[in-house]
Amino acid sequence: MAGTGQYSCETASQTLEWIDAIIRFLKPYAFLMNAHVVNFFTDRLWEAVDKEWMDCLREEPVENLIRIPCGEVQDHWPASLKNFLHDLRSLVFPREQVDLQKIFPGLTVDSLGSVLAQGMNVKKKHEVEILSAITSFIAKRVGAQTVVDVGAGQGYLAQVLSFQYQHSVVAIDACSHHGSVTNARAERIKKHYAAQIRRSGSANTSLIVPKTVTCRVLSTDMLKALSDMFIHEDGQTNLIGEDSEELCVKIDSSYGGGKEDCLVLAGLHACGDLSVTMLKTFVECAEVKAVVSIGCCYNLLSEEGVDNADLQCGFPMSNGVKHEGFSLGKCARDLACQSAERWRSLEKDDASHNFELHSFRAAFQMVLSKYYPEVLRMSPSIGRQGKALRRQQRRRILESSVNSSVQLRRDCEGNKSGLVSAKLAGQGGARCVDTLFRDKCLHFEKFNLSGLHRLGLKPLQDINFYTIWKETEPFTELIGPYWSLRAALGAVLETLILLDRLLFLQEKGSSLEAFMLPAFDPSLSPRNLAIVAVKI
């Protein structure tokens, strides 16, 4: 794949040029890239953004805001804002699905039958159909006897490669439950195909069933050993230690036994460093002749100089990026997971609700800062709990929407005491506070009480939720614009992470061929960029 109209990644020098352009673009926006949106109110984050941009975007309808990550602009926006989004999108690797026949001449993508597709949603079926076809095509091209499915999950890809494409497959996953599910599902599929064989009279036809391995792949040495060790083993092998989940397998020099099998590594959304380990194993292991990697979960990447990571760090991989001295940080890696396609597909009401929940979470941070400062100093997990809380709160609000107005009237009439209702009564009740504000106050109180419960904290008697919401409410309309601008950086950050991986491979010289392409339809599978490498 050549890349965008302005940039290319066909050679190492071109890829590095693209990377340099991304880094130059990102540096002035480090404040946006590295921000914790939960601190939106406590740190007044909107003040760091160009005031002209925020004054314009705070008046925009939600429908326009959720298109910002895709680079869509409006004619009346400031020229500097339009230039920002134009420059940003010019640096993003194209996402429109390629014509796979042009990249892999002779490739045929077969539709999965009902038996193999059982349990898959539309997205998974689309991904497995395409990636299995590409992997099989490459395995045949390099003459590989075995495909190793890394991060196999429930074994969908492995089973299609085995039953439909007749490859020997080793499916590796860290979850023993996934291994059991894979084996049980494979047995059901095997029975179906065996019945077909009996009916057709093809008695000599054999069925290939994936071999499953349960292990946390922590290093390239481990993956190399596993690939070598289990090629000729049968059934399911569990290498998770009973006493330690971290110590999965002891790599011993006796593993391998001199086998000379040719392997292909494949990973469908292998999380975090696992995709990185696949690429390093491809480079370092002579038996691995090709790799097909589609990564995800960039938030789980380890980073050199940031996470005290060792030489196995997930970013940066290439010497070119290492020499740049550019670091991402946790917030930027989280941001790289944002999908412009998913933003664009949001319904107006869903987007408005998401922005409201971000406002609640940021205002909740104000509560923690004022009444529970020790929690902010001692608990690094608040953000993750807040995400789960937002999902729960959304369901709760939807379920209680019919009754909320009745409850609000009762509270404001003094028929029921409560933290918010008491504050409202003190302010003149319904005569002084409009219905929408009262509704948001009640939801905000519920959000806080649920959040405190999640953190194991008891509500203090002197908490004044009303005052905090009154203080933050005038700025809640800035959450949507701010989040939309941040999310727009996600695709650039993902491009940087993936180009770094591609450059790592290209730096190895003419001994291999490496390229990146959008393999899936982004409307079905937004995380659609595949890195393919083959040893020449």
LUMNUKE-830509 format. One record per residue (C-alpha): residue in three letters; x, y, z. Coordinates in Angstrom, 3 decimals, padded with zeros to 6 digits. Layout:
% residues N
Ala;X;Y;Z
...
***
This chain:
% residues 536
Met;000.000;000.000;000.000
Ala;001.365;003.397;-000.946
Gly;-000.486;005.330;001.777
Thr;-002.141;008.739;001.473
Gly;-001.821;011.065;-001.482
Gln;000.874;013.080;000.261
Tyr;002.724;010.322;002.116
Ser;003.894;006.827;001.275
Cys;005.255;003.852;003.203
Glu;006.609;001.658;000.422
Thr;010.183;002.058;001.680
Ala;011.768;002.602;005.062
Ser;012.800;006.149;004.195
Gln;009.282;007.042;003.058
Thr;007.754;005.511;006.185
Leu;010.156;007.464;008.401
Glu;009.303;010.669;006.545
Trp;005.616;010.049;007.248
Ile;006.370;009.334;010.901
Asp;008.426;012.531;011.206
Ala;005.514;014.538;009.787
Ile;003.131;012.997;012.334
Ile;005.440;013.774;015.234
Arg;005.884;017.382;014.090
Phe;002.115;017.713;013.873
Leu;001.436;016.184;017.290
Lys;003.966;018.073;019.394
Pro;002.009;021.388;019.563
Tyr;-001.078;019.453;020.641
Ala;000.536;017.484;023.466
Phe;-001.806;019.284;025.904
Leu;-004.792;017.779;024.076
Met;-003.218;014.383;023.484
Asn;-002.123;013.863;027.094
Ala;-005.180;015.260;028.862
His;-007.312;013.301;031.316
Val;-010.862;014.306;030.427
Val;-011.951;013.372;033.960
Asn;-010.010;016.507;034.977
Phe;-011.970;018.672;032.530
Phe;-013.455;020.860;035.279
Thr;-010.759;020.550;037.936
Asp;-008.034;021.675;035.498
Arg;-010.276;023.811;033.237
Leu;-008.932;021.920;030.240
Trp;-010.931;023.871;027.653
Glu;-008.848;026.965;028.349
Ala;-005.827;025.338;026.660
Val;-007.690;025.087;023.348
Asp;-007.876;027.962;020.882
Lys;-010.691;030.176;022.202
Glu;-011.981;030.877;018.700
Trp;-012.380;027.134;018.131
Met;-014.261;026.546;021.370
Asp;-016.508;029.587;020.932
Cys;-017.452;028.254;017.505
Leu;-017.870;024.583;018.412
Arg;-019.898;025.171;021.570
Glu;-022.693;026.416;019.278
Glu;-022.495;023.421;016.925
Pro;-025.170;020.716;016.884
Val;-024.089;017.296;018.103
Glu;-024.406;015.891;014.575
Asn;-021.494;018.096;013.455
Leu;-019.345;017.377;016.504
Ile;-019.355;013.608;016.041
Arg;-018.092;014.040;012.474
Ile;-014.983;015.953;013.593
Pro;-012.928;012.752;014.130
Cys;-013.594;011.873;010.475
Gly;-012.250;015.277;009.405
Glu;-015.582;016.751;008.299
Val;-015.663;020.557;008.601
Gln;-018.274;023.267;008.226
Asp;-017.831;026.308;005.980
His;-018.365;028.818;008.781
Trp;-015.663;027.374;011.045
Pro;-012.432;029.340;011.648
Ala;-009.802;028.767;008.979
Ser;-007.288;027.603;011.575
Leu;-009.663;024.884;012.776
Lys;-010.343;023.703;009.239
Asn;-006.610;023.635;008.524
Phe;-005.992;021.635;011.702
Leu;-008.469;018.942;010.676
His;-007.270;018.934;007.069
Asp;-003.641;018.499;008.080
Leu;-004.614;015.847;010.604
Arg;-006.549;013.750;008.109
Ser;-003.734;013.995;005.547
Leu;-001.521;012.129;008.027
Val;-003.968;009.278;008.703
Phe;-003.452;005.952;006.966
Pro;-006.389;005.324;004.559
Arg;-009.151;003.153;006.010
Glu;-011.249;002.308;002.953
Gln;-011.036;-001.420;002.309
Val;-008.652;-002.286;-000.530
Asp;-009.361;-004.532;-003.477
Leu;-007.766;-007.666;-002.058
Gln;-007.481;-009.234;-005.515
Lys;-005.033;-006.508;-006.537
Ile;-002.861;-007.074;-003.483
Phe;-003.115;-010.890;-003.535
Pro;-003.755;-011.971;-007.155
Gly;-005.809;-015.137;-007.238
Leu;-007.155;-014.721;-003.699
Thr;-010.681;-016.020;-003.146
Val;-012.650;-015.030;-000.056
Asp;-015.229;-017.748;000.580
Ser;-018.343;-017.107;002.629
Leu;-018.578;-019.166;005.792
Gly;-021.280;-021.779;006.059
Ser;-023.739;-021.800;008.926
Val;-021.783;-024.383;010.928
Leu;-018.428;-022.585;010.871
Ala;-020.128;-019.200;011.365
Gln;-022.143;-020.330;014.381
Gly;-021.673;-017.923;017.291
Met;-020.145;-015.162;015.165
Asn;-021.765;-011.758;014.833
Val;-021.676;-009.928;011.490
Lys;-018.436;-008.143;012.385
Lys;-016.593;-011.295;013.448
Lys;-017.804;-013.270;010.431
His;-016.570;-010.523;008.101
Glu;-013.163;-010.414;009.814
Val;-012.671;-014.177;009.927
Glu;-013.719;-014.716;006.308
Ile;-011.166;-012.200;005.063
Leu;-008.276;-012.894;007.418
Ser;-008.528;-016.673;006.991
Ala;-008.422;-016.259;003.213
Ile;-005.391;-013.949;003.370
Thr;-003.564;-016.172;005.859
Ser;-004.242;-019.313;003.817
Phe;-003.096;-017.570;000.639
Ile;000.175;-016.518;002.264
Ala;000.738;-019.900;003.922
Lys;000.480;-021.613;000.543
Arg;002.759;-019.002;-001.029
Val;005.551;-019.648;001.486
Gly;004.900;-023.389;001.728
Ala;004.050;-023.306;005.426
Gln;002.944;-026.521;007.086
Thr;001.458;-024.812;010.154
Val;-000.359;-021.604;011.073
Val;-000.068;-020.327;014.649
Asp;-003.122;-018.282;015.665
Val;-001.799;-015.932;018.375
Gly;-004.417;-014.601;020.799
Ala;-006.908;-017.068;019.343
Gly;-009.815;-016.255;021.654
Gln;-012.605;-018.750;021.036
Gly;-010.811;-020.153;018.026
Tyr;-012.949;-018.825;015.189
Leu;-010.001;-018.034;012.904
Ala;-008.151;-021.241;013.822
Gln;-011.173;-023.422;013.076
Val;-011.816;-021.870;009.673
Leu;-008.151;-022.271;008.756
Ser;-008.345;-025.926;009.835
Phe;-011.709;-027.108;008.547
Gln;-012.221;-024.875;005.504
Tyr;-008.633;-024.351;004.333
Gln;-007.152;-027.615;005.638
His;-004.161;-026.122;007.463
Ser;-002.511;-027.521;010.568
Val;-003.225;-024.855;013.211
Val;-001.975;-024.163;016.732
Ala;-004.303;-021.799;018.617
Ile;-002.603;-019.973;021.509
Asp;-004.572;-017.987;024.077
Ala;-004.037;-016.922;027.691
Cys;-007.527;-017.965;028.813
Ser;-008.053;-021.651;029.626
His;-011.809;-021.172;029.209
His;-011.220;-020.038;025.624
Gly;-009.200;-023.201;025.008
Ser;-012.030;-025.378;026.317
Val;-014.602;-023.494;024.237
Thr;-012.389;-023.819;021.152
Asn;-012.047;-027.576;021.597
Ala;-015.753;-028.119;022.282
Arg;-016.732;-026.064;019.259
Ala;-014.152;-027.859;017.093
Glu;-015.621;-031.224;018.098
Arg;-019.103;-030.105;017.029
Ile;-017.750;-028.881;013.701
Lys;-015.766;-032.081;013.254
Lys;-018.911;-034.191;013.727
His;-020.711;-032.146;011.075
Tyr;-017.922;-032.537;008.531
Ala;-017.458;-036.231;009.398
Ala;-021.146;-036.830;008.654
Gln;-020.751;-035.061;005.320
Ile;-017.746;-037.226;004.489
Arg;-019.654;-040.400;005.319
Arg;-022.598;-039.351;003.162
Ser;-020.295;-038.517;000.243
Gly;-018.428;-041.813;000.550
Ser;-015.022;-040.091;000.827
Ala;-013.693;-042.500;003.426
Asn;-010.056;-041.506;002.919
Thr;-010.612;-037.812;003.707
Ser;-009.121;-036.752;007.038
Leu;-010.180;-033.807;009.171
Ile;-007.668;-031.445;010.710
Val;-008.610;-030.080;014.137
Pro;-006.794;-027.095;015.705
Lys;-004.448;-027.796;018.598
Thr;-004.988;-025.440;021.538
Val;-002.375;-024.067;023.909
Thr;-003.225;-022.032;027.007
Cys;-000.364;-019.716;027.917
Arg;000.397;-016.055;028.474
Val;002.888;-015.154;025.753
Leu;005.275;-012.823;027.546
Ser;008.259;-012.757;025.182
Thr;009.512;-013.632;021.731
Asp;011.499;-016.524;023.222
Met;008.286;-017.935;024.647
Leu;006.376;-017.630;021.385
Lys;009.259;-019.154;019.434
Ala;009.432;-022.069;021.853
Leu;005.673;-022.585;021.783
Ser;005.548;-022.496;018.002
Asp;008.320;-025.079;017.844
Met;007.229;-027.217;020.768
Phe;003.618;-027.933;019.918
Ile;003.560;-028.372;016.151
His;003.333;-032.137;016.468
Glu;001.395;-032.276;019.734
Asp;-002.297;-033.172;019.836
Gly;-005.240;-031.859;021.820
Gln;-005.251;-029.102;024.432
Thr;-002.230;-028.053;026.493
Asn;-002.542;-025.776;029.514
Leu;000.648;-024.013;030.593
Ile;-000.826;-021.547;033.047
Gly;000.952;-022.164;036.351
Glu;-001.306;-023.076;039.259
Asp;000.576;-020.856;041.701
Ser;001.430;-017.946;039.438
Glu;-000.378;-016.551;036.451
Glu;002.717;-014.632;035.421
Leu;005.064;-017.630;035.236
Cys;003.479;-019.496;032.370
Val;006.156;-021.749;030.941
Lys;009.832;-022.431;031.493
Ile;011.710;-022.009;028.248
Asp;014.217;-024.833;028.039
Ser;016.894;-025.499;025.453
Ser;015.470;-028.983;024.909
Tyr;012.249;-027.532;023.428
Gly;011.967;-027.836;019.688
Gly;013.975;-030.980;019.139
Gly;015.423;-029.748;015.863
Lys;012.129;-029.568;013.965
Glu;012.358;-027.649;010.695
Asp;008.693;-026.878;010.063
Cys;007.722;-023.728;008.235
Leu;005.275;-021.499;010.127
Val;002.961;-018.539;009.565
Leu;001.899;-016.380;012.518
Ala;-001.591;-014.851;012.378
Gly;-003.307;-012.565;014.865
Leu;-006.808;-011.139;014.656
His;-006.812;-008.178;017.045
Ala;-004.036;-009.567;019.224
Cys;-004.029;-007.210;022.213
Gly;-001.322;-004.738;023.177
Asp;002.205;-006.120;023.193
Leu;001.082;-009.460;021.772
Ser;001.017;-008.038;018.232
Val;004.497;-006.620;018.825
Thr;005.763;-010.001;020.053
Met;004.430;-011.614;016.879
Leu;006.412;-009.234;014.660
Lys;009.609;-009.688;016.682
Thr;009.205;-013.466;016.610
Phe;008.781;-013.337;012.839
Val;012.081;-011.483;012.531
Glu;014.011;-013.606;015.019
Cys;012.684;-017.119;014.320
Ala;013.958;-018.758;011.131
Glu;011.011;-021.164;010.995
Val;008.467;-018.334;010.830
Lys;008.245;-017.422;007.164
Ala;005.339;-014.950;007.278
Val;003.154;-012.957;009.663
Val;-000.296;-011.406;009.336
Ser;-001.036;-009.063;012.220
Ile;-004.062;-006.921;012.999
Gly;-003.479;-005.218;016.324
Cys;-005.731;-003.550;018.851
Cys;-005.810;-002.370;022.477
Tyr;-003.004;000.160;022.077
Asn;-003.789;001.289;025.623
Leu;-002.214;-001.970;026.809
Leu;001.096;-001.363;025.036
Ser;004.193;-001.029;027.170
Glu;006.315;001.977;026.299
Glu;010.034;002.540;026.580
Gly;010.916;005.161;029.181
Val;007.279;005.531;030.294
Asp;006.262;002.229;031.847
Asn;009.765;001.201;032.991
Ala;009.500;-001.384;030.246
Asp;012.384;-003.655;029.347
Leu;013.650;-004.456;025.859
Gln;010.310;-006.111;025.076
Cys;008.510;-002.760;025.050
Gly;005.663;-002.357;022.596
Phe;006.478;001.210;021.555
Pro;008.643;002.298;019.919
Met;009.769;-000.745;017.950
Ser;011.786;000.848;015.154
Asn;015.202;002.446;015.460
Gly;013.875;005.415;013.511
Val;011.236;006.299;016.106
Lys;013.594;005.524;018.991
His;016.035;008.085;017.611
Glu;013.228;010.649;017.510
Gly;012.939;010.445;021.297
Phe;009.164;010.819;021.054
Ser;006.974;009.228;023.717
Leu;003.228;008.754;023.731
Gly;002.214;008.168;027.345
Lys;-000.829;006.391;028.715
Cys;-003.418;008.994;027.679
Ala;-002.202;009.073;024.069
Arg;-002.187;005.285;023.844
Asp;-005.760;005.270;025.150
Leu;-006.650;007.885;022.564
Ala;-005.233;005.747;019.745
Cys;-008.109;003.320;020.379
Gln;-010.702;005.930;019.355
Ser;-012.427;005.071;016.086
Ala;-013.590;007.829;013.754
Glu;-015.954;005.380;012.072
Arg;-017.669;004.571;015.358
Trp;-018.028;008.265;016.169
Arg;-019.640;008.887;012.790
Ser;-022.059;005.984;013.259
Leu;-023.373;007.324;016.593
Glu;-026.987;008.411;016.723
Lys;-027.554;011.995;017.872
Asp;-029.188;010.948;021.147
Asp;-026.465;008.419;021.915
Ala;-023.751;011.014;021.305
Ser;-025.527;013.587;023.486
His;-025.852;011.004;026.232
Asn;-022.155;010.102;025.996
Phe;-021.183;013.759;026.356
Glu;-023.510;014.093;029.348
Leu;-021.907;011.103;031.038
His;-018.451;012.575;030.421
Ser;-019.718;015.737;032.108
Phe;-020.983;013.743;035.073
Arg;-017.675;011.893;035.381
Ala;-015.659;015.127;035.223
Ala;-017.936;016.748;037.810
Phe;-017.619;013.619;039.951
Gln;-013.884;014.301;039.903
Met;-014.676;017.664;041.479
Val;-016.528;015.836;044.259
Leu;-013.570;013.521;044.832
Ser;-011.123;016.410;044.760
Lys;-013.076;018.412;047.343
Tyr;-014.345;015.710;049.697
Tyr;-012.057;012.696;049.114
Pro;-008.637;014.095;048.084
Glu;-006.837;011.059;049.500
Val;-008.597;008.860;046.934
Leu;-007.164;010.840;044.034
Arg;-003.682;010.558;045.552
Met;-003.854;006.842;046.300
Ser;-006.123;005.180;043.736
Pro;-004.943;004.996;040.109
Ser;-007.932;002.871;039.053
Ile;-010.659;005.504;039.324
Gly;-010.780;006.096;035.581
Arg;-011.486;002.464;034.714
Gln;-014.172;002.237;037.371
Gly;-015.669;005.427;035.983
Lys;-016.005;003.864;032.521
Ala;-017.898;000.897;033.912
Leu;-019.992;003.282;035.983
Arg;-020.939;005.285;032.892
Arg;-022.209;002.152;031.167
Gln;-024.249;001.199;034.208
Gln;-025.555;004.733;034.603
Arg;-026.690;004.866;031.009
Arg;-028.801;001.750;031.448
Arg;-030.168;003.044;034.752
Ile;-031.144;006.416;033.308
Leu;-032.871;004.824;030.336
Glu;-034.791;002.460;032.598
Ser;-035.868;005.194;035.013
Ser;-036.637;007.983;032.540
Val;-040.392;007.445;032.782
Asn;-040.438;007.847;036.559
Ser;-037.834;010.600;036.977
Ser;-040.180;013.528;036.368
Val;-042.655;012.283;038.992
Gln;-039.853;011.792;041.495
Leu;-038.482;015.266;040.813
Arg;-041.864;016.834;041.487
Arg;-042.153;015.004;044.773
Asp;-038.662;016.055;045.811
Cys;-039.240;019.690;044.944
Glu;-042.599;019.718;046.760
Gly;-040.871;018.539;049.903
Asn;-042.588;015.148;050.043
Lys;-039.281;013.322;050.140
Ser;-035.986;014.469;051.570
Gly;-032.754;014.094;049.624
Leu;-029.373;015.676;049.124
Val;-030.361;017.381;045.899
Ser;-033.994;018.079;046.788
Ala;-033.013;019.771;050.044
Lys;-030.573;022.022;048.220
Leu;-033.198;022.804;045.579
Ala;-035.783;023.682;048.226
Gly;-033.271;026.045;049.795
Gln;-032.912;027.768;046.457
Gly;-036.617;028.270;046.014
Gly;-037.438;024.835;044.571
Ala;-039.214;024.678;041.271
Arg;-039.740;028.428;041.203
Cys;-035.996;029.092;040.887
Val;-034.602;026.098;039.020
Asp;-035.858;024.998;035.641
Thr;-036.984;021.438;035.044
Leu;-034.012;020.449;032.897
Phe;-031.520;021.649;035.496
Arg;-033.391;019.807;038.266
Asp;-033.458;016.660;036.140
Lys;-029.693;016.830;035.575
Cys;-029.122;017.478;039.291
Leu;-030.990;014.358;040.248
His;-029.125;012.230;037.698
Phe;-025.835;013.754;038.818
Glu;-026.586;012.836;042.429
Lys;-027.418;009.260;041.431
Phe;-024.224;009.094;039.380
Asn;-022.172;010.260;042.371
Leu;-023.780;007.909;044.857
Ser;-023.194;005.000;042.498
Gly;-019.621;006.139;041.880
Leu;-018.851;006.433;045.575
His;-020.284;002.964;046.117
Arg;-018.042;001.585;043.360
Leu;-015.029;003.097;045.096
Gly;-016.085;001.729;048.476
Leu;-016.733;005.217;049.889
Lys;-019.611;006.372;052.066
Pro;-021.361;009.676;051.209
Leu;-020.368;012.383;053.641
Gln;-023.114;014.395;055.327
Asp;-021.790;017.718;054.090
Ile;-021.496;016.813;050.385
Asn;-023.247;019.484;048.353
Phe;-023.864;017.911;044.962
Tyr;-026.123;020.769;043.939
Thr;-023.422;023.415;044.389
Ile;-020.832;021.420;042.434
Trp;-023.231;020.790;039.562
Lys;-024.251;024.450;039.548
Glu;-020.578;025.403;039.353
Thr;-019.759;023.051;036.485
Glu;-023.004;023.087;034.482
Pro;-022.251;026.287;032.491
Phe;-019.180;024.591;031.014
Thr;-020.735;021.204;030.214
Glu;-021.490;022.342;026.669
Leu;-017.712;022.435;026.090
Ile;-017.266;018.720;026.805
Gly;-018.561;017.660;023.383
Pro;-016.284;019.979;021.384
Tyr;-013.274;019.104;023.533
Trp;-013.805;015.350;023.321
Ser;-014.425;015.520;019.574
Leu;-011.165;017.386;018.970
Arg;-009.255;014.893;021.135
Ala;-010.863;011.920;019.389
Ala;-009.759;013.320;016.027
Leu;-006.162;012.717;017.120
Gly;-006.883;009.017;017.645
Ala;-006.478;007.969;014.021
Val;-003.168;009.872;013.725
Leu;-001.839;008.189;016.861
Glu;-002.867;004.767;015.620
Thr;-001.174;005.506;012.305
Leu;002.022;006.427;014.159
Ile;001.973;003.211;016.221
Leu;001.403;001.024;013.158
Leu;003.926;002.835;010.957
Asp;006.484;002.304;013.727
Arg;005.780;-001.445;013.495
Leu;006.030;-001.376;009.726
Leu;009.312;000.567;009.868
Phe;010.707;-001.990;012.335
Leu;010.195;-004.633;009.649
Gln;011.454;-002.459;006.793
Glu;014.657;-001.714;008.699
Lys;015.584;-005.405;008.336
Gly;016.428;-004.786;004.689
Ser;015.801;-006.829;001.577
Ser;015.455;-010.148;003.405
Leu;011.722;-009.595;003.792
Glu;008.752;-007.842;002.217
Ala;006.424;-005.887;004.493
Phe;003.376;-003.744;003.852
Met;000.193;-002.479;005.526
Leu;-003.331;-002.470;004.152
Pro;-006.944;-001.902;005.261
Ala;-008.239;-005.457;005.052
Phe;-011.787;-005.032;006.399
Asp;-014.750;-002.811;005.676
Pro;-014.261;-000.022;008.274
Ser;-018.010;000.366;008.761
Leu;-018.075;-003.221;010.067
Ser;-014.615;-003.422;011.621
Pro;-012.977;-000.037;012.294
Arg;-009.738;-001.634;013.560
Asn;-008.983;-002.850;010.041
Leu;-005.280;-002.232;009.329
Ala;-003.266;-005.395;008.719
Ile;000.526;-005.640;008.674
Val;001.722;-008.421;006.388
Ala;005.343;-009.533;006.149
Val;006.937;-012.393;004.221
Lys;010.554;-013.530;004.204
Ile;012.038;-013.546;000.725
***
